[in-house]
Amino acid sequence: MSQSQHSETPSTDFEDAAAGPVAHCLANGRLIVCSGPGGVGKTTTAAALGLRGALMGRKVIVLTIDPAKRLANSLGLDELTNTPQQIALDAHADELPDPGEGELWAMMLDQEQTFADLVRRHAPDRGALERAEENNIYKLLSTALHGMQEYMALEKLHDLYTGGYFDLVVLDTPPTKNALDFLETPKRASRFFDDRIVKWFLPDKSTKKGLLGRVFNPGALVQNLLAKIFGESFIGDLIEFFDTFQYLFEVLKDRGDMIEFILRDPQTYFLIICSADPRRIREALYFHEKLGTLDQEAQAFIINRVTPRFDLDDLEPLDAGEFSSLLARHGFKDAAQTTALREQLQTHYRALAERARKDRAAIAELAKKISEDRLQAIPLLGQDVHTLGALLKLSQWLTPSTTTA
């Protein structure tokens, strides 16, 4: 067999990780947004990035807005909550022999809890808080409304980024479509909470409007139209919601504006994570193109779970007698059984070689489209990542194993 699948020292087919784009992002970034197709190990890679950043001496938090428990599993934890949780690296000396002075934190977004915290933090008095909690629109917003997860992710990201404690936030986003929703949310927030729209739903307390102003009041027209479509009770709840939450609109609009600024900050980097599957690469390229329409770009493509190099030429020098002797030392002495096993192994090896060839062909096509120097490959490690030791092994393919930047 070829040497790559047995190597203890990571190397890639593409470039030296020490000088790679991922190392640059970890050393210089304040926010790394991990995006890409689903089912390619994105959350685990985000956790590996967080660990590698911490080993470089930085205070890192990994925030996942994916409701699945993959981040907790990758870090060897039972669960994560809406509150940052520190992973004590020095308590894992058997897996991390030189943890350094950096810190690794992690948390999982709870949109309902985040919205409740936001309301409580900004409610002007107890009465406003109680009215909010009784409002049907509030209940719908906090639990089931499409896009609310992205809004609350903005809120949490804003707190972590501006809180002043963490050097680096690694954001693990849901699969591509939801990630695009997230990136477009700041502008939507600004538009949604625009004063000119909000005032349509606020009670008109002015007594100075004349007949013309009342007849052609756009707010009244909108309310009447919505009432005909959704019913009087709905529009009543909606008006009460906007009246009760006036104090939040400016906060949410400011959050949207601030996150828009953060996403465009030179220290914000986008990493697209995919596999070598041509379908996943097409989806990654689609996301890359969409980033372009938002005036953003990906600093690197991380191709995860690449099949190690298996060469068919390695089978040719395999001597049947030598192979039988090798198996005999492991207890396989029956000739028929040995022959059958050898054929099975050869068939399996050919399948792996073909898969490795296809992976490299797909990656080569990707390199033509986005340039080779932005590619970083992680091989198929052949084990689940549920401990810091396994996460360290994966992270060593992202940057060097040194503890300094």
Backbone torsions as a table, in degrees:
resi	resn	phi	psi	omega
1	MET	NA	155.1	178.9
2	SER	-71.2	166.5	-169.8
3	GLN	-79.4	-21.3	-166.5
4	SER	-64.7	-35.9	-176.4
5	GLN	-74.5	-8.8	-179.8
6	HIS	-110.2	-2.7	-174.6
7	SER	-68.4	136.3	175.8
8	GLU	-85.8	-23.3	-178.4
9	THR	-100.3	117.7	-177.3
10	PRO	-60.0	142.1	170.2
11	SER	-152.0	158.5	179.9
12	THR	-121.6	168.0	176.4
13	ASP	-80.5	-7.4	-166.2
14	PHE	-109.3	-43.4	-177.3
15	GLU	-169.0	168.1	176.2
16	ASP	-74.9	122.7	-177.7
17	ALA	-61.5	-26.1	-178.3
18	ALA	-60.9	-32.4	-178.2
19	ALA	-107.1	12.7	-173.2
20	GLY	-77.7	166.7	-178.1
21	PRO	-66.2	-30.4	-179.0
22	VAL	-66.8	-42.1	178.1
23	ALA	-60.0	-40.3	178.8
24	HIS	-62.5	-44.3	-179.9
25	CYS	-62.5	-42.9	-178.7
26	LEU	-67.4	-34.7	-177.0
27	ALA	-78.7	-29.5	-170.6
28	ASN	-118.1	-14.4	-173.7
29	GLY	-79.0	154.3	168.4
30	ARG	-106.4	-24.4	176.7
31	LEU	-141.3	128.2	173.2
32	ILE	-118.5	121.1	179.7
33	VAL	-100.6	115.5	179.3
34	CYS	-95.3	118.4	-176.8
35	SER	-132.1	169.4	176.7
36	GLY	144.7	-176.6	-178.7
37	PRO	-64.8	163.1	175.9
38	GLY	-80.6	157.2	173.9
39	GLY	74.3	23.6	-179.4
40	VAL	-116.5	8.8	-179.5
41	GLY	83.7	30.2	-176.0
42	LYS	-65.1	-45.6	-178.2
43	THR	-65.4	-41.7	178.1
44	THR	-62.8	-40.3	177.9
45	THR	-65.1	-38.2	176.9
46	ALA	-61.6	-41.4	177.8
47	ALA	-63.6	-40.0	178.2
48	ALA	-64.6	-38.3	176.4
49	LEU	-62.6	-42.3	179.3
50	GLY	-62.5	-44.3	179.6
51	LEU	-63.3	-43.8	-179.5
52	ARG	-63.7	-39.6	176.8
53	GLY	-62.6	-41.2	178.9
54	ALA	-64.8	-40.0	178.8
55	LEU	-68.8	-17.0	174.1
56	MET	-85.8	3.5	175.1
57	GLY	95.9	9.6	-176.8
58	ARG	-100.1	156.4	173.9
59	LYS	-90.2	109.8	-170.3
60	VAL	-119.1	138.7	169.2
61	ILE	-123.5	135.0	175.7
62	VAL	-103.5	120.4	179.6
63	LEU	-111.8	122.8	175.4
64	THR	-108.9	135.6	174.6
65	ILE	-106.9	12.2	172.8
66	ASP	-85.9	121.0	-176.1
67	PRO	-66.7	-13.0	177.4
68	ALA	-69.3	161.9	-175.7
69	LYS	-93.2	27.7	-174.4
70	ARG	-65.3	-37.3	-178.4
71	LEU	-65.1	-46.0	177.9
72	ALA	-58.7	-43.8	179.6
73	ASN	-61.6	-41.9	-178.6
74	SER	-64.1	-30.8	-177.9
75	LEU	-91.9	3.0	179.7
76	GLY	74.8	24.2	-179.1
77	LEU	-105.8	156.5	177.2
78	ASP	-73.7	-38.4	-178.6
79	GLU	-162.2	164.9	172.6
80	LEU	-127.6	154.1	-179.7
81	THR	-120.9	-170.0	-179.7
82	ASN	-79.6	0.7	179.8
83	THR	-110.5	136.1	179.7
84	PRO	-55.3	134.5	-179.3
85	GLN	-123.0	125.6	-178.8
86	GLN	-84.3	138.7	174.2
87	ILE	-99.8	114.3	-175.7
88	ALA	-73.2	96.5	-175.8
89	LEU	-65.2	-36.2	-177.5
90	ASP	-71.6	-9.3	176.4
91	ALA	-85.9	-0.2	-179.4
92	HIS	-120.2	47.3	-176.4
93	ALA	-61.5	-28.0	179.2
94	ASP	-69.2	-26.8	-179.4
95	GLU	-102.7	-29.8	-178.2
96	LEU	-123.7	86.8	-173.4
97	PRO	-64.9	-23.5	-177.9
98	ASP	-137.5	75.5	-174.4
99	PRO	-70.1	-20.8	179.0
100	GLY	72.1	-161.8	-174.9
101	GLU	-100.4	-1.1	-179.1
102	GLY	-72.4	170.1	-180.0
103	GLU	-130.0	144.0	176.6
104	LEU	-121.7	124.2	178.4
105	TRP	-124.3	159.6	178.2
106	ALA	-151.6	154.6	175.9
107	MET	-160.4	158.5	178.9
108	MET	-121.2	128.9	-176.9
109	LEU	-63.9	130.7	169.5
110	ASP	-114.4	103.3	-171.2
111	GLN	-64.5	-38.5	-178.6
112	GLU	-65.4	-43.9	-179.6
113	GLN	-67.4	-40.0	-179.7
114	THR	-63.9	-41.2	178.6
115	PHE	-65.6	-42.4	179.2
116	ALA	-61.9	-42.1	178.5
117	ASP	-63.0	-39.7	180.0
118	LEU	-62.9	-45.3	-179.6
119	VAL	-63.2	-45.9	-178.5
120	ARG	-63.6	-37.7	-176.3
121	ARG	-67.4	-32.9	-172.7
122	HIS	-110.3	-4.3	179.7
123	ALA	-62.4	130.2	-176.3
124	PRO	-68.7	-26.4	179.9
125	ASP	-158.7	172.9	-178.4
126	ARG	-62.1	-36.1	-179.8
127	GLY	-63.6	-41.0	179.2
128	ALA	-63.9	-38.0	179.9
129	LEU	-66.2	-42.7	-179.9
130	GLU	-66.2	-40.7	178.3
131	ARG	-62.8	-38.6	-179.8
132	ALA	-63.6	-44.3	-175.8
133	GLU	-70.0	-19.1	178.9
134	GLU	-92.3	-11.4	-174.4
135	ASN	-77.1	132.0	-177.5
136	ASN	-65.3	-35.3	179.3
137	ILE	-66.3	-39.1	176.6
138	TYR	-59.9	-45.2	-179.6
139	LYS	-61.3	-40.3	179.1
140	LEU	-66.5	-44.9	-179.2
141	LEU	-59.9	-42.8	-171.8
142	SER	-75.8	-14.4	-174.4
143	THR	-124.0	-39.6	-165.6
144	ALA	-128.3	-9.3	-173.8
145	LEU	-72.3	131.4	177.8
146	HIS	-60.0	132.1	178.6
147	GLY	96.8	-14.4	-177.8
148	MET	-66.6	-34.3	178.1
149	GLN	-59.7	-41.3	179.9
150	GLU	-67.2	-39.6	177.9
151	TYR	-61.5	-44.5	-178.0
152	MET	-72.1	-28.7	173.5
153	ALA	-62.8	-38.7	175.5
154	LEU	-59.4	-45.1	-178.6
155	GLU	-60.5	-47.1	-178.2
156	LYS	-68.7	-41.5	178.6
157	LEU	-61.7	-41.0	178.4
158	HIS	-58.4	-46.4	-178.7
159	ASP	-62.6	-45.3	-177.7
160	LEU	-67.7	-40.4	-175.5
161	TYR	-71.5	-40.5	-175.2
162	THR	-94.6	-5.0	-175.8
163	GLY	-66.5	-23.1	174.5
164	GLY	90.3	-5.2	-177.7
165	TYR	-91.7	-43.8	-173.0
166	PHE	-88.6	138.3	176.1
167	ASP	-77.2	-32.6	-172.6
168	LEU	-145.3	132.4	173.4
169	VAL	-109.1	124.2	174.2
170	VAL	-104.3	115.5	-175.7
171	LEU	-102.5	119.3	177.3
172	ASP	-96.7	112.7	-176.9
173	THR	-95.5	161.7	173.3
174	PRO	-67.7	177.3	-179.9
175	PRO	-55.7	169.0	-164.5
176	THR	-42.1	-53.1	-174.3
177	LYS	-58.9	-46.2	-179.7
178	ASN	-69.1	-32.3	178.1
179	ALA	-65.3	-38.7	176.9
180	LEU	-65.4	-39.7	175.5
181	ASP	-57.6	-42.5	-179.1
182	PHE	-62.3	-44.8	-177.3
183	LEU	-67.1	-26.9	179.9
184	GLU	-89.7	-8.7	-176.5
185	THR	-62.4	-41.7	-179.6
186	PRO	-54.4	-44.0	179.6
187	LYS	-67.5	-38.5	179.5
188	ARG	-64.3	-38.9	179.7
189	ALA	-62.5	-43.9	-179.5
190	SER	-62.7	-40.9	-179.4
191	ARG	-71.4	-42.9	-175.4
192	PHE	-63.4	-39.1	-176.7
193	PHE	-97.4	19.2	175.4
194	ASP	-61.2	135.8	-176.7
195	ASP	-56.6	-35.7	-176.1
196	ARG	-66.7	-27.6	178.1
197	ILE	-88.1	-43.6	-177.6
198	VAL	-58.3	-40.0	-174.8
199	LYS	-66.0	-16.8	175.2
200	TRP	-59.0	-31.6	-172.6
201	PHE	-102.7	-0.6	179.9
202	LEU	-88.6	144.5	176.9
203	PRO	-58.3	132.2	179.9
204	ASP	-83.6	103.5	-177.6
205	LYS	-93.3	4.5	179.0
206	SER	-77.5	138.0	177.3
207	THR	-109.8	8.6	-173.3
208	LYS	-100.0	-3.7	-178.5
209	LYS	-73.8	138.6	178.0
210	GLY	-85.9	-175.0	-178.2
211	LEU	-59.4	-43.4	-178.2
212	LEU	-61.1	-43.4	-179.4
213	GLY	-64.8	-37.5	-179.1
214	ARG	-71.8	-39.7	-177.5
215	VAL	-67.0	-41.0	-175.4
216	PHE	-103.6	25.5	175.7
217	ASN	-69.0	114.8	-177.3
218	PRO	-62.1	-30.9	179.0
219	GLY	-63.0	-45.0	179.6
220	ALA	-63.8	-40.0	179.0
221	LEU	-62.8	-43.6	179.5
222	VAL	-63.9	-45.2	-178.8
223	GLN	-61.9	-43.0	179.5
224	ASN	-63.5	-40.4	-179.9
225	LEU	-65.0	-46.4	-179.8
226	LEU	-65.1	-36.0	179.8
227	ALA	-63.9	-37.4	178.7
228	LYS	-68.2	-34.2	-177.0
229	ILE	-81.4	-48.2	-171.5
230	PHE	-104.9	-12.0	-179.5
231	GLY	104.2	157.2	-176.7
232	GLU	-66.0	-37.7	-176.7
233	SER	-64.8	-38.4	179.7
234	PHE	-64.1	-46.9	-178.0
235	ILE	-66.2	-31.0	175.7
236	GLY	-63.6	-45.9	177.2
237	ASP	-62.3	-38.9	-177.4
238	LEU	-65.9	-45.0	179.0
239	ILE	-62.7	-43.1	178.5
240	GLU	-63.3	-38.2	178.7
241	PHE	-61.0	-49.8	-178.5
242	PHE	-65.3	-36.8	178.8
243	ASP	-66.8	-43.4	-177.4
244	THR	-69.2	-36.4	-172.6
245	PHE	-98.3	18.4	-179.9
246	GLN	-53.6	-37.4	-175.9
247	TYR	-67.1	-17.4	-178.4
248	LEU	-91.7	-23.6	-171.0
249	PHE	-61.8	-43.9	-179.7
250	GLU	-64.6	-38.4	178.0
251	VAL	-61.0	-49.0	-177.7
252	LEU	-66.0	-38.8	178.3
253	LYS	-65.1	-41.6	178.0
254	ASP	-63.8	-37.6	177.0
255	ARG	-59.9	-47.1	179.6
256	GLY	-58.2	-44.5	179.5
257	ASP	-64.3	-40.4	-177.9
258	MET	-67.8	-42.8	180.0
259	ILE	-66.3	-36.7	175.4
260	GLU	-57.9	-41.1	177.5
261	PHE	-66.2	-43.4	-178.6
262	ILE	-62.9	-43.9	-178.3
263	LEU	-63.8	-23.2	-179.8
264	ARG	-99.2	1.3	179.8
265	ASP	-65.3	141.0	179.4
266	PRO	-60.2	-18.9	179.2
267	GLN	-95.1	12.4	172.3
268	THR	-100.5	126.7	-177.3
269	TYR	-123.1	145.7	177.5
270	PHE	-111.5	126.8	175.5
271	LEU	-116.7	127.7	177.4
272	ILE	-100.1	124.1	-177.9
273	ILE	-109.5	129.6	179.7
274	CYS	-148.9	-178.0	173.1
275	SER	-111.2	-177.4	179.9
276	ALA	-85.6	2.4	175.7
277	ASP	-63.2	125.8	-177.6
278	PRO	-54.6	-33.6	178.7
279	ARG	-66.5	-40.8	179.0
280	ARG	-68.5	-36.0	178.4
281	ILE	-66.6	-40.1	177.5
282	ARG	-61.7	-41.5	179.4
283	GLU	-66.6	-37.8	177.6
284	ALA	-63.8	-41.4	178.6
285	LEU	-66.6	-36.1	176.1
286	TYR	-60.8	-44.8	178.2
287	PHE	-62.9	-40.0	179.2
288	HIS	-60.3	-43.2	179.0
289	GLU	-65.2	-40.0	178.6
290	LYS	-64.4	-37.8	175.8
291	LEU	-57.9	-39.2	179.4
292	GLY	-60.9	-38.1	179.3
293	THR	-68.8	-19.5	176.8
294	LEU	-97.6	15.0	-179.1
295	ASP	59.6	35.0	175.7
296	GLN	-123.1	167.2	174.9
297	GLU	-148.1	155.9	178.2
298	ALA	-86.1	131.0	178.4
299	GLN	-76.5	-28.1	-179.1
300	ALA	-156.3	152.7	169.1
301	PHE	-108.0	121.8	175.6
302	ILE	-100.8	115.2	-179.7
303	ILE	-96.5	111.2	-172.3
304	ASN	-94.0	154.4	173.5
305	ARG	57.6	43.0	177.4
306	VAL	-75.1	131.9	179.2
307	THR	-64.7	126.1	178.6
308	PRO	-58.1	161.7	-175.9
309	ARG	-72.3	121.1	172.5
310	PHE	-121.6	121.4	-177.7
311	ASP	-104.6	132.0	178.1
312	LEU	-62.0	-26.8	180.0
313	ASP	-61.9	-23.6	-179.6
314	ASP	-66.3	-21.4	-178.3
315	LEU	-75.9	-28.0	-174.0
316	GLU	-60.6	-44.9	-179.1
317	PRO	-78.2	5.3	-178.3
318	LEU	-75.8	107.3	-178.0
319	ASP	-83.1	130.2	-176.8
320	ALA	-60.5	-41.3	-179.7
321	GLY	-66.1	-43.6	178.7
322	GLU	-62.8	-39.8	-179.4
323	PHE	-65.2	-41.2	179.8
324	SER	-64.7	-38.5	178.8
325	SER	-65.0	-39.8	179.0
326	LEU	-62.1	-44.0	-179.8
327	LEU	-68.3	-35.1	-179.4
328	ALA	-61.8	-34.4	178.8
329	ARG	-67.5	-15.8	178.8
330	HIS	-107.9	16.5	172.4
331	GLY	96.1	1.4	179.7
332	PHE	-97.8	95.2	-175.2
333	LYS	-109.8	-12.0	178.9
334	ASP	-74.1	125.0	-174.0
335	ALA	-61.5	-45.7	-179.0
336	ALA	-63.9	-41.0	179.7
337	GLN	-66.1	-39.6	179.6
338	THR	-65.0	-42.6	178.7
339	THR	-62.8	-44.8	179.8
340	ALA	-62.2	-41.3	-179.4
341	LEU	-66.4	-41.3	179.2
342	ARG	-60.8	-42.2	-179.8
343	GLU	-65.8	-38.4	178.1
344	GLN	-64.2	-42.8	179.7
345	LEU	-64.1	-40.6	179.5
346	GLN	-65.1	-40.2	177.6
347	THR	-62.8	-43.9	179.4
348	HIS	-63.8	-40.3	-179.3
349	TYR	-65.4	-40.4	178.4
350	ARG	-62.6	-39.2	179.0
351	ALA	-64.0	-41.1	178.0
352	LEU	-65.8	-40.2	179.1
353	ALA	-62.5	-40.3	178.7
354	GLU	-67.2	-40.3	178.1
355	ARG	-64.8	-41.3	178.2
356	ALA	-63.1	-39.9	178.9
357	ARG	-62.5	-44.0	-179.7
358	LYS	-65.3	-40.2	178.3
359	ASP	-58.7	-46.5	-177.2
360	ARG	-69.5	-33.3	176.8
361	ALA	-66.0	-41.9	179.7
362	ALA	-65.9	-40.1	179.8
363	ILE	-68.1	-37.1	177.8
364	ALA	-62.8	-39.0	177.1
365	GLU	-65.6	-39.7	177.3
366	LEU	-62.6	-41.1	-179.4
367	ALA	-60.9	-33.5	178.9
368	LYS	-65.9	-28.8	-174.1
369	LYS	-90.3	-32.1	-174.2
370	ILE	-126.1	6.8	179.0
371	SER	80.8	138.2	-173.9
372	GLU	-66.0	-30.3	-174.7
373	ASP	-72.6	-4.6	175.9
374	ARG	-103.1	9.2	-179.2
375	LEU	-99.8	140.0	175.0
376	GLN	-139.6	125.1	-174.9
377	ALA	-106.4	141.5	172.0
378	ILE	-120.5	125.9	-177.5
379	PRO	-75.1	161.8	171.6
380	LEU	-66.8	113.7	-171.9
381	LEU	-84.5	-16.0	176.9
382	GLY	75.3	20.2	176.8
383	GLN	-153.3	150.6	175.7
384	ASP	-74.3	150.1	-178.9
385	VAL	-104.8	98.0	179.9
386	HIS	-130.2	10.8	178.5
387	THR	-137.3	161.8	178.2
388	LEU	-66.6	-31.1	178.1
389	GLY	-63.6	-44.6	177.7
390	ALA	-66.8	-36.6	178.8
391	LEU	-66.1	-38.1	177.6
392	LEU	-62.0	-42.8	180.0
393	LYS	-60.3	-42.7	178.2
394	LEU	-65.5	-42.6	-175.1
395	SER	-65.9	-23.6	-179.8
396	GLN	-67.4	-14.3	174.9
397	TRP	-85.1	-9.9	-179.5
398	LEU	-90.4	-39.1	-179.8
399	THR	-147.2	174.5	177.7
400	PRO	-64.4	163.9	-177.9
401	SER	-87.0	15.7	176.9
402	THR	-76.8	164.3	-179.1
403	THR	-101.8	7.1	177.9
404	THR	-120.1	156.7	-177.5
405	ALA	-69.6	NA	NA
